[in-house]
């Protein structure tokens, strides 16, 4: 027996104790299944709301459950001179159409029963955050891919059957299986060789790029202002152009003689940030856009049907949705979240106006599809 009061010299690791195992015991925080489910539901609710309301993506897309799009094209016949007894000839619009893709995506979250018994919430939160990032990236990459791809999507794998096609924007007939002649506008008549995917030699953005984007959208009746996205790699070049008016930096005080762009200053995150305006194009730097590529369009409002892209959802849905469910292929789980997976089903195609979008590749006079990351 030891004599005297216990003091701090008694706070030692005893011979038979394992420090690592004791640390693990201390970190067990009583996390239960209900708290895990609550964390997942909160994260998914925030993600779905973010995608639907994000200022970039909502300016680009609209949503539908319908698998097809139909639209006018070509030249109308106009009015005839009225006569007292003659009747005008009946006329009808020429229409064309295409299909919208639809694919299913999932992402597993696997935790063993033994782990869940002793889990600490910080690790589970990290797993959930990682899965949410993957869902966000999947959406971003599919949208950007459709913007920078001239050719058609096709095939049953894309939900288009054996004969359906999901084309890009206006392009020459040899580049698509769904020929498109833009509607005549302002006295200008177009043909099925009209091209909105433009390759430019030189390896850099210039003022002429934005002048041409503006002219191409405007000749179809899309009036300024326009939106334009570009790669972070091209930001310095774009900022340095003589016709680029830069945004206000939050930490800089500007004098009365400085002209600045009337768009929000830099923000970070999912949809990038504005860097300036050039020829009525509000230029946004977006992560994942490859170097030398850009895309311009006219936004008609949040999730407007006149926006360039149409996102197809599974029948019965009206909003983008990533859901959590027990993997039906995994057998019987010991706990409700042991074989958890995230699941979503959507596809990205061009909407009802194939003139509302024009892509640029500034590193070659011949167009090549971009590969977003």
TITIKE-492211 format. One record per residue (C-alpha): residue number from 1; x, y, z; residue in one letter. Coordinates in steps of 0.001 Angstrom, whole numbers, always signed. Each point is the difference from the previous one (the first is absolute). Last residue first. Example, Ala and Ser with C-alpha at 12.3 -4.5 7.8 and 13.67 -1.06 7.14 Angstrom:
<pts>
<2, <+13670, -1060, +7140>, "S"> <1, <-1370, -3440, +660>, "A"> 
</pts>
This chain:
<pts>
<373, <-12778, +17882, -65485>, "X"> <372, <-1431, +1286, -3263>, "X"> <371, <+1056, -1600, -3305>, "X"> <370, <-375, +2433, -2927>, "X"> <369, <-1099, -1086, -3449>, "X"> <368, <+2333, +934, -2853>, "X"> <367, <-714, +2838, -2460>, "X"> <366, <+2550, +681, -2733>, "X"> <365, <+1685, +3424, +5>, "X"> <364, <+1925, -1092, +3070>, "X"> <363, <+735, +1293, +3496>, "X"> <362, <-2928, +2361, +567>, "X"> <361, <-2862, -2456, +272>, "X"> <360, <-3297, +1913, +186>, "X"> <359, <-3567, -1132, +669>, "X"> <358, <-3283, +1680, -897>, "X"> <357, <-3324, -380, +1753>, "X"> <356, <-3561, +1115, -535>, "X"> <355, <-276, -1078, -3650>, "X"> <354, <-1164, -3532, +824>, "X"> <353, <-3158, +1366, +1575>, "X"> <352, <-2278, -2720, +1472>, "X"> <351, <+2522, -1302, +2488>, "X"> <350, <+3350, -1740, -434>, "X"> <349, <+554, -3136, +2040>, "X"> <348, <+998, -1001, +3538>, "X"> <347, <-1098, -3242, +1644>, "X"> <346, <-1370, -937, +3397>, "X"> <345, <-299, -2823, +2518>, "X"> <344, <+1350, +207, +3533>, "X"> <343, <+1046, -2433, +2700>, "X"> <342, <+2058, +249, +3184>, "X"> <341, <+844, -3306, +1644>, "X"> <340, <-307, -1523, +3463>, "X"> <339, <+1039, -3581, +642>, "X"> <338, <+420, +285, +3792>, "X"> <337, <-2482, +2869, +309>, "X"> <336, <-3156, -1852, +1050>, "X"> <335, <+1975, -2398, +2232>, "X"> <334, <+755, -3697, -407>, "X"> <333, <-463, +367, -3727>, "X"> <332, <-1810, -2672, -1950>, "X"> <331, <+1308, -521, -3517>, "X"> <330, <+2270, +2465, -1770>, "X"> <329, <-1836, +390, -3305>, "X"> <328, <-2826, +2162, +1386>, "X"> <327, <+2575, +2557, +1254>, "X"> <326, <-1739, +1692, +2934>, "X"> <325, <-1169, +3430, -1090>, "X"> <324, <+1078, +3631, -57>, "X"> <323, <-1380, +2372, -2619>, "X"> <322, <+1486, +2484, -2436>, "X"> <321, <-2731, +2158, -1504>, "X"> <320, <-306, +2543, -2790>, "X"> <319, <-3504, +1431, -108>, "X"> <318, <-3251, -856, -1784>, "X"> <317, <-65, -3757, +510>, "X"> <316, <-2839, -2292, -1120>, "X"> <315, <+1986, -1658, -2785>, "X"> <314, <+3730, +35, +645>, "X"> <313, <+1603, +3338, -765>, "X"> <312, <+1188, +1500, -3277>, "X"> <311, <+2167, +3085, +234>, "X"> <310, <-576, +2445, -2857>, "X"> <309, <+2830, +2303, -1040>, "X"> <308, <+98, +3400, -1709>, "X"> <307, <-2476, +1990, +2123>, "X"> <306, <-3402, +667, -1576>, "X"> <305, <-1788, -2380, +2405>, "X"> <304, <+1157, +2259, +2824>, "X"> <303, <+1849, -1625, +2927>, "X"> <302, <+798, +3437, +1483>, "X"> <301, <-277, +2629, -2677>, "X"> <300, <+238, +447, -3756>, "X"> <299, <+3753, -548, -192>, "X"> <298, <+1628, +801, -3328>, "X"> <297, <+2983, -2169, -849>, "X"> <296, <+3797, -164, -325>, "X"> <295, <+2394, -2932, +357>, "X"> <294, <+3767, -27, +400>, "X"> <293, <+2906, -2329, -640>, "X"> <292, <+3744, +752, -160>, "X"> <291, <+747, -1874, +3256>, "X"> <290, <-2585, -2533, +1149>, "X"> <289, <-3064, +1080, +2046>, "X"> <288, <+245, -1939, +3264>, "X"> <287, <-172, +2958, +2357>, "X"> <286, <-2070, +2880, -1406>, "X"> <285, <+1273, +3515, -698>, "X"> <284, <-2972, +2235, -817>, "X"> <283, <-9, +2618, -2727>, "X"> <282, <-2995, +2321, -322>, "X"> <281, <-131, +438, -3784>, "X"> <280, <-1236, +3447, -1122>, "X"> <279, <+3121, +546, -2128>, "X"> <278, <+2366, -973, +2847>, "X"> <277, <-1145, -71, +3623>, "X"> <276, <+2056, -1008, +3036>, "X"> <275, <+1405, -2662, +2300>, "X"> <274, <-3175, -1756, +1142>, "X"> <273, <+308, -3001, +2319>, "X"> <272, <-221, -3787, +42>, "X"> <271, <-3181, -2063, +145>, "X"> <270, <+792, -2515, +2740>, "X"> <269, <+2010, +2214, +2273>, "X"> <268, <+1687, +3328, +363>, "X"> <267, <-1228, +3547, -311>, "X"> <266, <+1634, +2833, -1831>, "X"> <265, <-1913, +3183, -638>, "X"> <264, <-3576, +169, -1210>, "X"> <263, <-692, +1475, -3449>, "X"> <262, <-184, +3654, -1034>, "X"> <261, <+3524, +90, -1470>, "X"> <260, <+2276, +2826, +1086>, "X"> <259, <+1020, +3353, -1506>, "X"> <258, <+2530, +1790, +2224>, "X"> <257, <-112, +3805, -5>, "X"> <256, <-1976, +357, +3249>, "X"> <255, <+2690, -1786, +2017>, "X"> <254, <-69, -3614, +1060>, "X"> <253, <+490, -1454, +3483>, "X"> <252, <+1389, -3552, -166>, "X"> <251, <-646, -2874, +2426>, "X"> <250, <-3259, -1209, -1591>, "X"> <249, <+1419, +63, -3517>, "X"> <248, <-2327, +1748, -2422>, "X"> <247, <-474, -1822, -3271>, "X"> <246, <+2190, +574, -3044>, "X"> <245, <-943, +1787, -3198>, "X"> <244, <+1452, -2037, -2855>, "X"> <243, <+425, +1903, -3268>, "X"> <242, <+3787, +328, +237>, "X"> <241, <+454, -3662, +860>, "X"> <240, <+2040, -661, +3155>, "X"> <239, <-2801, -1626, +2003>, "X"> <238, <-510, -2527, -2797>, "X"> <237, <+3680, -973, -104>, "X"> <236, <+225, -327, +3793>, "X"> <235, <-3121, -2164, +153>, "X"> <234, <+959, -2477, -2735>, "X"> <233, <+1198, -2760, +2350>, "X"> <232, <-3104, +474, +2168>, "X"> <231, <-1982, -1134, -3055>, "X"> <230, <-2824, +1977, -1598>, "X"> <229, <-3720, +643, +343>, "X"> <228, <-2023, +2668, -1819>, "X"> <227, <-3370, +1554, +820>, "X"> <226, <-1694, +2524, -2250>, "X"> <225, <-1559, +3438, +441>, "X"> <224, <-1147, +489, -2674>, "X"> <223, <-2710, -1005, -2540>, "X"> <222, <-627, -3497, -1314>, "X"> <221, <-1739, +586, -3338>, "X"> <220, <+1881, -2536, -2086>, "X"> <219, <+2507, +2540, -1364>, "X"> <218, <+583, +1069, +3601>, "X"> <217, <+1472, -3308, +1061>, "X"> <216, <+2554, -53, -2803>, "X"> <215, <+890, +3682, +323>, "X"> <214, <+601, -246, +3751>, "X"> <213, <+2166, -3090, -370>, "X"> <212, <+1932, +1699, -2823>, "X"> <211, <+789, +3096, +2065>, "X"> <210, <+996, -2257, +2875>, "X"> <209, <+2533, -1895, -2084>, "X"> <208, <+1159, +3218, -1683>, "X"> <207, <+1121, +1387, +3365>, "X"> <206, <+2559, -2795, +114>, "X"> <205, <+267, -3391, +1721>, "X"> <204, <+3217, -1898, -580>, "X"> <203, <+1545, -2937, -1885>, "X"> <202, <+146, +1661, -3409>, "X"> <201, <-2316, -1939, -2288>, "X"> <200, <-3755, +230, +542>, "X"> <199, <-2445, -2924, -46>, "X"> <198, <-3699, +851, +29>, "X"> <197, <-2889, -2195, +1078>, "X"> <196, <-3135, +2012, -881>, "X"> <195, <-157, -921, -3708>, "X"> <194, <-2692, +641, -2629>, "X"> <193, <+239, -2790, -2609>, "X"> <192, <-3748, -702, +238>, "X"> <191, <-657, +3405, -1549>, "X"> <190, <-766, +3468, +1335>, "X"> <189, <-2039, +2931, -1313>, "X"> <188, <+660, +3473, +1369>, "X"> <187, <-2857, +2515, -409>, "X"> <186, <-226, +708, +3703>, "X"> <185, <-211, -3688, +885>, "X"> <184, <-315, -3171, -2070>, "X"> <183, <-527, -3022, +2250>, "X"> <182, <+3083, -2174, +331>, "X"> <181, <+366, -2991, -2345>, "X"> <180, <+682, -3161, +1976>, "X"> <179, <+1015, -3471, -1126>, "X"> <178, <-426, -2665, +2673>, "X"> <177, <+2653, -2635, -802>, "X"> <176, <+2715, +2491, +847>, "X"> <175, <+3439, +1151, -1171>, "X"> <174, <-588, -223, -3772>, "X"> <173, <-3048, +2270, +225>, "X"> <172, <+2071, +2934, +1229>, "X"> <171, <-595, +984, +3584>, "X"> <170, <-2653, +1764, +2071>, "X"> <169, <+198, -1234, +3599>, "X"> <168, <+640, -3576, +1047>, "X"> <167, <-1941, -3108, -902>, "X"> <166, <-1925, -2581, +2066>, "X"> <165, <-839, -2838, -2361>, "X"> <164, <-2531, -2837, +61>, "X"> <163, <+209, -3110, -2184>, "X"> <162, <+813, -2919, +2306>, "X"> <161, <-1447, +1442, +3194>, "X"> <160, <+1056, +3383, +1363>, "X"> <159, <+463, -871, +3684>, "X"> <158, <+3743, +678, -195>, "X"> <157, <+889, -3683, +85>, "X"> <156, <-2710, -555, -2640>, "X"> <155, <+2033, +1869, -2573>, "X"> <154, <+720, +3558, -1067>, "X"> <153, <+1698, +3246, +987>, "X"> <152, <+630, +2221, -2997>, "X"> <151, <+3166, +1870, -924>, "X"> <150, <+1039, +3583, +790>, "X"> <149, <+1064, -553, +3603>, "X"> <148, <+1079, +3061, +2013>, "X"> <147, <-3337, +915, +1583>, "X"> <146, <-1000, -3645, +514>, "X"> <145, <+3238, -669, +1863>, "X"> <144, <-483, +3030, +2241>, "X"> <143, <-3390, -1266, +1177>, "X"> <142, <+1238, -3560, +548>, "X"> <141, <+3114, +1212, +1867>, "X"> <140, <-1940, +2260, +2377>, "X"> <139, <-2617, -2622, +870>, "X"> <138, <+2595, -2686, +706>, "X"> <137, <+2109, +2475, +2013>, "X"> <136, <-2896, +851, +2319>, "X"> <135, <-732, -3688, +554>, "X"> <134, <+3681, -690, +748>, "X"> <133, <+145, +2915, +2447>, "X"> <132, <-3076, -1357, +1778>, "X"> <131, <+1722, -3395, +315>, "X"> <130, <+3098, +1561, +1573>, "X"> <129, <-2137, +2015, +2416>, "X"> <128, <-1764, -3204, +1084>, "X"> <127, <+3275, -1826, +635>, "X"> <126, <+1393, +2991, +1943>, "X"> <125, <-3187, +181, +2088>, "X"> <124, <+409, -3683, +821>, "X"> <123, <+3554, +641, +1172>, "X"> <122, <-1050, +2974, +2133>, "X"> <121, <-2890, -1982, +1507>, "X"> <120, <+2140, -2484, +1853>, "X"> <119, <-657, -3624, -684>, "X"> <118, <+29, -2776, +2587>, "X"> <117, <-3140, -1961, -829>, "X"> <116, <+148, +1254, -3584>, "X"> <115, <+3416, -1568, -443>, "X"> <114, <-1161, -3408, +1216>, "X"> <113, <-2964, +86, -2365>, "X"> <112, <+2266, +796, -2922>, "X"> <111, <-336, +3307, -1825>, "X"> <110, <-342, +396, -3753>, "X"> <109, <-1205, +3121, -1803>, "X"> <108, <-691, -862, -3618>, "X"> <107, <-491, +2456, -2875>, "X"> <106, <-2686, -347, -2621>, "X"> <105, <-753, +1341, -3467>, "X"> <104, <-2966, -592, -2309>, "X"> <103, <-127, +1335, -3546>, "X"> <102, <-2518, +1978, -2042>, "X"> <101, <+715, +1640, -3347>, "X"> <100, <-2310, +2519, -1671>, "X"> <99, <-1516, -688, -3392>, "X"> <98, <-100, +2063, -3176>, "X"> <97, <-2409, +2087, -1994>, "X"> <96, <-700, +1795, -3236>, "X"> <95, <-2813, +2310, -995>, "X"> <94, <-1048, +1827, -3152>, "X"> <93, <-2772, +2460, +778>, "X"> <92, <-3295, -121, -1840>, "X"> <91, <-1682, +2016, -2721>, "X"> <90, <-3492, +158, -1433>, "X"> <89, <-170, +1978, -3219>, "X"> <88, <-1816, +3315, +248>, "X"> <87, <-3551, +255, -1333>, "X"> <86, <-832, +2118, -3042>, "X"> <85, <-3183, +2002, -279>, "X"> <84, <+920, +3511, +1095>, "X"> <83, <+3759, -427, -169>, "X"> <82, <+2538, +125, +2815>, "X"> <81, <+3683, -135, -911>, "X"> <80, <+1709, -3018, +1540>, "X"> <79, <+1682, -259, +3400>, "X"> <78, <+3166, -1970, +706>, "X"> <77, <+1161, -3392, -1277>, "X"> <76, <+2077, -985, +3044>, "X"> <75, <+3649, -993, -421>, "X"> <74, <+1782, -2832, +1816>, "X"> <73, <-557, -1388, +3488>, "X"> <72, <-2655, -388, +2670>, "X"> <71, <+521, -2224, +3038>, "X"> <70, <-746, -3393, +1529>, "X"> <69, <+1695, -1496, +3085>, "X"> <68, <-341, -3596, +1214>, "X"> <67, <+388, -2168, +3096>, "X"> <66, <-2416, +1995, +2180>, "X"> <65, <+814, +212, +3707>, "X"> <64, <+1156, +3581, -331>, "X"> <63, <+2477, +2438, +1491>, "X"> <62, <+1531, +3273, -1185>, "X"> <61, <+3663, +816, -406>, "X"> <60, <+2679, +2645, -478>, "X"> <59, <-990, +2866, +2304>, "X"> <58, <-943, -2517, +2724>, "X"> <57, <+3481, -1509, -292>, "X"> <56, <+1801, +3288, +509>, "X"> <55, <-2090, +1677, +2708>, "X"> <54, <-415, -3211, +2070>, "X"> <53, <-3666, -391, +934>, "X"> <52, <-768, -3565, -1162>, "X"> <51, <+3520, -1250, +708>, "X"> <50, <+97, +1483, +3498>, "X"> <49, <-3444, -1324, +936>, "X"> <48, <+987, -3538, -937>, "X"> <47, <+3297, +279, +1882>, "X"> <46, <-1536, +1496, +3158>, "X"> <45, <-2660, -2692, +161>, "X"> <44, <+2649, -2664, -591>, "X"> <43, <+2158, +1279, +2876>, "X"> <42, <-2928, +283, +2423>, "X"> <41, <-1242, -3478, -891>, "X"> <40, <+3454, -1489, +467>, "X"> <39, <+565, +1626, +3411>, "X"> <38, <-3459, -1035, +1209>, "X"> <37, <+617, -3587, -1124>, "X"> <36, <+3263, -89, +1938>, "X"> <35, <-1676, +1474, +3096>, "X"> <34, <-2761, -2604, -136>, "X"> <33, <+2495, -2817, -370>, "X"> <32, <+1781, +867, +3225>, "X"> <31, <+3210, +1867, +811>, "X"> <30, <+920, -564, +3648>, "X"> <29, <+3221, +1942, -153>, "X"> <28, <+2651, -2698, -198>, "X"> <27, <+3153, +2102, +96>, "X"> <26, <+989, -976, +3546>, "X"> <25, <-140, -3673, -893>, "X"> <24, <+2305, +536, -2970>, "X"> <23, <+2473, +1793, +2246>, "X"> <22, <-32, -2917, +2442>, "X"> <21, <+755, -2406, -2816>, "X"> <20, <+2913, +2121, -1172>, "X"> <19, <+1491, +390, +3493>, "X"> <18, <+23, -3729, +815>, "X"> <17, <-82, -655, +3776>, "X"> <16, <+1772, -2930, +1699>, "X"> <15, <+2914, +1930, +1481>, "X"> <14, <-1970, +2979, +1231>, "X"> <13, <-12, +3264, -1833>, "X"> <12, <+649, +2842, +2476>, "X"> <11, <-2110, +2542, +1878>, "X"> <10, <+1161, -1033, +3515>, "X"> <9, <+2695, +2689, +32>, "X"> <8, <-2848, +2492, -120>, "X"> <7, <-845, -606, +3664>, "X"> <6, <-1565, -2766, +2058>, "X"> <5, <+301, +689, +3800>, "X"> <4, <+2485, -1903, +2196>, "X"> <3, <+905, -3687, +474>, "X"> <2, <+335, -2704, -2582>, "X"> <1, <-1232, -3483, +851>, "X"> 
</pts>
